[in-house]
Amino acid sequence: MIFLIYFLSVFYNHGMLTEKVQESKVIYEEKPETSPKGKPLMGTRWIPFELMGRPIEPLFDQKPAYLLLNQMDKQVHASAGCNTLTGSFALMKGRKIQFTQLANTKMACPEPVMNNETLLKHSLQSATSYTIREDTLYLIQNGLSPMAKFIASTENIPGY
């Protein structure tokens, strides 16, 4: 018990936990990670550049690919350039992440884009953790090498 109190006080005092009061209970939640350049996980438009070890190269007439995490409603919005992918996400201690209830539109798109969409959806479904280094977001499965790599866009999205 003493160790738990010490552990919580160390993490709270170093700014790694936030305090929430809920029904007379104090709940500690891990703060979402921010990169040294100030790009937060949520509210940043993340542009995929590698999925499942394969580089992503947009076609000239393709809509921009992106990943957005909405902090308010815990919704994920993404696209590999054609269809839109939506669902829910949850953050847990230790930079753990889980994407659930993923669904996408079903427009016909050129084969390379459809392959990228399949890889993007699989990367999100398989991700168990994340890390941010500089302006790059890595989605990781079970502590192995990254399943997906994203670069931060210079455009932050209001309301996310």
Secondary structure by P-SEA (a helix, b strand, c coil): caaaaaaaaaaaaaccbbbbbcccbbbbbbccccccccccccccbbbbcccccbbbbbcccccccbbbbbcccbbbbbbcccbbbbbbbbbcccbbbbbcbbbbbbccccaaaaaaaaaaaaaaaacccccccccbbbbbcccccccbbbbbcccccccc
